[in-house]
Amino acid sequence: MTRVLIVDDHPVVRAGLRLVLAGQPGIKVVAEAETGSRAIELARELEPDVVLCDLRLGDGMDGVGVAAALRGRDDPAVLILTTYDHDSDIVRAVEAGAVGYLLKDADPDEIVRAVEAAAAGESILSEEQTQRVVATMRSAPTRALSEREIEVLGLVGEGLSNRAIAKALFVSEATVKTHLAHANDKLGTSSRTAALAAARAQHLI
């Protein structure tokens, strides 16, 4: 069962998202939050699999702040759902650790698929969004990735968690994290999703 926390400062939007998700087998909405600070409290208390979060919230903490606060290994995947289709917002969200960025005019089925993919550890960025993220980041100098770093990012692209990658490569989870940290440093990124987007845009994987 995929457990979801909905975060939006508009009650009508929260109700609509609950209606879309609650009717899906395998998905359970465990709570709703109106503010970023409350979202973080509920996420740590209830341990959902996915936080479906608006970008703009009313308490001074936006969805990017929520993603940054919940980017630890055992924290839920944060999926941004917003009306704002700006390159800078997408980059900020990805850099903060959000696994994806959807617009509120997306079809309900697309939102459901994105939630399921986020729970499975996948990155949810369209090809166009990936290109936009990388184009924005491209001003930063990059260094060549090692074969192992490329291999690790390839497995990230297949939706594997750090633990699953470690098992596949017969290394420790700490080693996987080290490879990802080095890849982020070389690519000028600061999250798995951003590193994956940059590597794909440079045709490394």
Disulfide bonds with the S-S distance in Angstrom:
none
